[in-house]
Amino acid sequence: MWIFGYGSLIWKVDFPYQEKLGLVWGVVYKLPDGKEEEVKEYLDLREKDGYRTITVTFYPKDTSIDPFPVMQYIGTCDNPNYLGPAPLEDMALQILNAVGQSGRNTEYLFELADSLRKIVPEDTDEHLFSLEKMVKELLERNGKSNCI
């Protein structure tokens, strides 16, 4: 079984996996045989409240590897923290003030941006990096640490 990871599933890998493949916007993890149900139950709990799973076809960056199906968690509009379409400034303010079970949303944003820079340094997610820059500017303006 393979699981596609984006967001915290890129930088907070707290489940067993056997192999990891990178791609432009995320990674996929091959789960060890016999661990599929255990990991799925764990991730279903971790990714609750506005996420559902779908199966998608993964196209590896390495074109010598054939595409294959993977499970992916996707955010839905019924997530209570879903802002919907909004200006970048509104998104930045929401991220600045949001805290969840796993920590501050600023940490999520900064870890995701740092991880994508490491995984695909040749590519740029302009939206993500603009949002990161704006949140850091708001933190500095408010005299807060980037670690809050």
BELLIN-V496435 format. One record per backbone hydrogen bond with DSSP energy under -1.0 kcal/mol. NH is the residue of the N-H (numbers start at 1). CO is the residue of the C=O. E is the energy in kcal/mol with one decimal. If there is no record, write none. Layout:
BEGIN
nh={NH/NH}
co={CO/CO}
e={E/E}
END
This chain:
BEGIN
nh={3/4/5/9/10/12/14/18/19/21/23/27/28/29/30/31/35/39/40/41/42/43/44/45/46/47/48/52/54/56/58/65/68/70/71/72/74/76/79/82/91/92/93/94/95/96/97/98/100/103/105/108/109/110/111/112/113/114/115/116/117/118/119/120/123/126/129/130/131/132/133/134/135/136/137/138/139/140/141/142/143/144/148}
co={29/71/27/6/7/8/12/30/30/28/26/5/21/3/19/1/32/35/36/37/38/39/40/41/42/43/45/74/72/70/68/62/58/56/2/54/52/50/76/79/87/88/89/90/91/92/93/94/103/100/98/104/105/106/107/108/109/110/111/112/113/114/115/116/120/124/125/126/127/128/129/130/131/132/133/134/135/136/137/138/140/139/145}
e={-2.2/-3.5/-4.1/-1.7/-2.1/-3.2/-1.2/-4.5/-1.3/-2.6/-2.2/-2.1/-2.8/-2.6/-3.4/-2.9/-2.2/-2.7/-2.4/-2.7/-2.1/-3.0/-2.7/-1.6/-2.7/-3.2/-1.2/-1.9/-2.2/-2.5/-3.2/-2.0/-1.6/-2.7/-2.4/-2.8/-2.8/-2.8/-1.6/-2.3/-2.0/-2.7/-2.1/-2.2/-2.6/-2.4/-1.5/-1.1/-3.0/-1.4/-2.6/-1.4/-2.5/-2.8/-2.9/-2.4/-2.5/-2.5/-2.5/-2.5/-1.9/-1.6/-2.7/-2.6/-2.0/-1.0/-2.8/-2.3/-2.2/-2.5/-2.2/-2.3/-2.4/-2.4/-2.2/-2.3/-2.4/-2.4/-2.6/-2.0/-1.2/-3.2/-1.4}
END
